[in-house]
Amino acid sequence: MNAQNTYPPSWYAASATHLAEQPVLQGRVDADVCILGAGYTGLSAALELAEAGYRVVVLEAERIGWGASGRNGGQAIVGFGCGETALESLVGFDDARRMFDLSREGLQWLQARIRKHGIACDWRDGHASVPIKPRQQRELLAMVEDANTRYDYPVQWWSREQLREQLASDRYLGALYDPHSGHLHPLEYALGLARAALAAGVRIFEHSKATALVRGDKPVFRTAQGEVHCDFAVLAGNALVHGIAPELDAKIMPVGTYIGATVPLGEERAQALIRNDMAVADTNWALDYFRRSRDHRLLFGGRASYSRLAPPDLRGGMARRMRQVFPQLADVEIEYVWGGYIDISLNRAPHFGRLTPNVYFAQGFSGHGVIATGLAGKLISEAIRGQSERLDLFARIPHRPFPGGRALRTPMLVAAMAWFKLRDALW
Ligand SMILES: Cc1cc2nc3c(=O)[nH]c(=O)nc-3n(C[C@H](O)[C@H](O)[C@H](O)COP(=O)(O)OP(=O)(O)OC[C@H]3O[C@@H](n4cnc5c(N)ncnc54)[C@H](O)[C@@H]3O)c2cc1C
């Protein structure tokens, strides 16, 4: 089968340079570290550890980058899903500031990996957070002030007119422009990390779903046809991993989110939409986010499903949202539409740490994982190598299970999200 057809259909799967399928795990394998999940988190940890001389195995239920890492909006944004104010209320300013600085380091690390391994993932500088409502504008102005003063992170406020010079839309009141954040081709980045990891000696097994983790001095991952015995286990399965560590399952909720790719617009028409080629996201609870692709399409993300069901008429709904932003695209068809799951934590803060002295995990990226996953992988690799201070910093963030237990947490979340969407609609 053509490699791209083993991924869910998307513009990413159609445009990436694919890797040959990796073997299925069969029989017993021994490793220093075994990692569940070949997304950015697992691959980043694997690469770091292999470069440090560890024997590393990665188990992937489907294919490399098959999860959120191969499907996302590609917006690589410094910071975390909950925002700095929420993080300060959880851990205090000093720790929140240290985490933010680590996120900046995560961006540098991501860019260094792209350079070092020659990953052709179309990195572009620049990200704009754009308000639709005056309340959102006030919030963003406060964030600009905070970033520049208390976080020593230089970002700009653009007036409506300044934004209009770069973005051909009248929908927004201005922008928080961050010149350091940017965007990339998500699946190419995941596959590039995997190529680097394989070259460093990592063994990746695809179509090898972990069905159980036996904890102990030497943890054992079991799959249908094999098992991996290791000194350290890492859980990097994100939104859809289930049943391996129930205490982690209870603290995240999978939420569906969706992206459409237009037909190619031609260079001139695409450039006219976003002149400086930045990524853009509004600040609604159910947000719209968009950017240009290398082949001059508009990639437009939006719509969320808190109920695990894909929204009805996904393609039509996506086209309507896109035309609210760019009415000039009334004649433009959406060629691809796809979705994936983000792993939200109750407070939207990242949830990293260890379950036992030799079982590590990272989850709760809450839709803000392109940079934070690589950071998590690096911090886990540091901890396995004996330096756990920076991982322990994140492990201090308090996390609670979603209320309602397995039966009620989805309906309760749907109700809560309906409230946030209503707030965005009203003021
Ligand atoms: C549509 C969409 C848009 C997004 N947009 C953005 C964005 O613009 N910016 C941003 O910062 N973030 C975005 N995100 C979030 C971001 O993509 C994720 O936070 C990030 O990719 C998570 O990486 P990960 O490695 O932790 O998980 P994943 O990439 O999901 O990898 C986990 C892997 O584990 C595998 N797995 C699960 N269970 C098992 C098992 N039992 N055994 C073996 N393997 C298993 C899965 O198959 C999967 O490949 C978006 C997410 C989605 C879905």
The ligand as an SDF file (V2000), in Angstrom:
LIG
                    3D

 53 58  0  0  0  0  0  0  0  0999 V2000
   -6.4370   18.9410   14.7970 C   0  0  0  0  0  0  0  0  0  0  0  0
   -5.4040   19.3690   15.8210 C   0  0  0  0  0  0  0  0  0  0  0  0
   -4.8590   20.6450   15.7530 C   0  0  0  0  0  0  0  0  0  0  0  0
   -3.8810   21.0340   16.6570 C   0  0  0  0  0  0  0  0  0  0  0  0
   -3.2680   22.2330   16.4720 N   0  0  0  0  0  0  0  0  0  0  0  0
   -2.2260   22.5740   17.2460 C   0  0  0  0  0  0  0  0  0  0  0  0
   -1.4900   23.7470   16.9690 C   0  0  0  0  0  0  0  0  0  0  0  0
   -1.7270   24.4370   15.9650 O   0  0  0  0  0  0  0  0  0  0  0  0
   -0.4890   24.0880   17.8230 N   0  0  0  0  0  0  0  0  0  0  0  0
   -0.1510   23.3090   18.9000 C   0  0  0  0  0  0  0  0  0  0  0  0
    0.7730   23.6680   19.6350 O   0  0  0  0  0  0  0  0  0  0  0  0
   -0.8080   22.1530   19.1600 N   0  0  0  0  0  0  0  0  0  0  0  0
   -1.8180   21.7560   18.3430 C   0  0  0  0  0  0  0  0  0  0  0  0
   -2.4560   20.5760   18.5780 N   0  0  0  0  0  0  0  0  0  0  0  0
   -1.9940   19.7210   19.6910 C   0  0  0  0  0  0  0  0  0  0  0  0
   -0.7190   18.9580   19.3420 C   0  0  0  0  0  0  0  0  0  0  0  0
   -0.8260   18.4020   18.0650 O   0  0  0  0  0  0  0  0  0  0  0  0
   -0.4810   17.8530   20.3730 C   0  0  0  0  0  0  0  0  0  0  0  0
   -0.4040   18.4300   21.6640 O   0  0  0  0  0  0  0  0  0  0  0  0
    0.7760   17.0540   20.1420 C   0  0  0  0  0  0  0  0  0  0  0  0
    0.9330   16.6500   18.8100 O   0  0  0  0  0  0  0  0  0  0  0  0
    0.7750   15.8350   21.0550 C   0  0  0  0  0  0  0  0  0  0  0  0
    1.9140   15.0600   20.7670 O   0  0  0  0  0  0  0  0  0  0  0  0
    2.1080   13.6830   21.5160 P   0  0  0  0  0  0  0  0  0  0  0  0
    3.3630   13.0880   21.0260 O   0  0  0  0  0  0  0  0  0  0  0  0
    1.9880   13.8860   22.9910 O   0  0  0  0  0  0  0  0  0  0  0  0
    0.8460   12.8220   21.0940 O   0  0  0  0  0  0  0  0  0  0  0  0
    0.4340   12.1800   19.6410 P   0  0  0  0  0  0  0  0  0  0  0  0
    1.0470   12.8980   18.5180 O   0  0  0  0  0  0  0  0  0  0  0  0
   -1.0280   12.0400   19.6730 O   0  0  0  0  0  0  0  0  0  0  0  0
    1.1300   10.7850   19.7210 O   0  0  0  0  0  0  0  0  0  0  0  0
    0.6700    9.7560   20.5620 C   0  0  0  0  0  0  0  0  0  0  0  0
    0.8630    8.4460   19.8260 C   0  0  0  0  0  0  0  0  0  0  0  0
    0.6310    7.3780   20.7460 O   0  0  0  0  0  0  0  0  0  0  0  0
    0.0380    6.3310   20.0310 C   0  0  0  0  0  0  0  0  0  0  0  0
   -0.6320    5.4530   20.9940 N   0  0  0  0  0  0  0  0  0  0  0  0
   -1.7600    5.6930   21.7250 C   0  0  0  0  0  0  0  0  0  0  0  0
   -2.0450    4.6380   22.4910 N   0  0  0  0  0  0  0  0  0  0  0  0
   -1.0800    3.7120   22.2610 C   0  0  0  0  0  0  0  0  0  0  0  0
   -0.8260    2.3960   22.7690 C   0  0  0  0  0  0  0  0  0  0  0  0
   -1.6360    1.8160   23.6640 N   0  0  0  0  0  0  0  0  0  0  0  0
    0.2730    1.7490   22.3100 N   0  0  0  0  0  0  0  0  0  0  0  0
    1.1170    2.3110   21.4070 C   0  0  0  0  0  0  0  0  0  0  0  0
    0.9010    3.5450   20.8780 N   0  0  0  0  0  0  0  0  0  0  0  0
   -0.1780    4.2360   21.3180 C   0  0  0  0  0  0  0  0  0  0  0  0
   -0.9180    7.0360   19.0760 C   0  0  0  0  0  0  0  0  0  0  0  0
   -1.2320    6.2280   17.9530 O   0  0  0  0  0  0  0  0  0  0  0  0
   -0.1170    8.2700   18.6810 C   0  0  0  0  0  0  0  0  0  0  0  0
    0.5970    8.0970   17.4770 O   0  0  0  0  0  0  0  0  0  0  0  0
   -3.4690   20.1550   17.7040 C   0  0  0  0  0  0  0  0  0  0  0  0
   -4.0250   18.8880   17.7990 C   0  0  0  0  0  0  0  0  0  0  0  0
   -4.9760   18.4840   16.8660 C   0  0  0  0  0  0  0  0  0  0  0  0
   -5.5600   17.1010   16.9590 C   0  0  0  0  0  0  0  0  0  0  0  0
  1  2  1  0
  2  3  1  0
  2 52  2  0
  3  4  2  0
  4  5  1  0
  4 50  1  0
  5  6  2  0
  6  7  1  0
  6 13  1  0
  7  8  2  0
  7  9  1  0
  9 10  1  0
 10 11  2  0
 10 12  1  0
 12 13  2  0
 13 14  1  0
 14 15  1  0
 14 50  1  0
 15 16  1  0
 16 17  1  0
 16 18  1  0
 18 19  1  0
 18 20  1  0
 20 21  1  0
 20 22  1  0
 22 23  1  0
 23 24  1  0
 24 25  2  0
 24 26  1  0
 24 27  1  0
 27 28  1  0
 28 29  2  0
 28 30  1  0
 28 31  1  0
 31 32  1  0
 32 33  1  0
 33 34  1  0
 33 48  1  0
 34 35  1  0
 35 36  1  0
 35 46  1  0
 36 37  1  0
 36 45  1  0
 37 38  2  0
 38 39  1  0
 39 40  1  0
 39 45  2  0
 40 41  1  0
 40 42  2  0
 42 43  1  0
 43 44  2  0
 44 45  1  0
 46 47  1  0
 46 48  1  0
 48 49  1  0
 50 51  2  0
 51 52  1  0
 52 53  1  0
M  END
$$$$
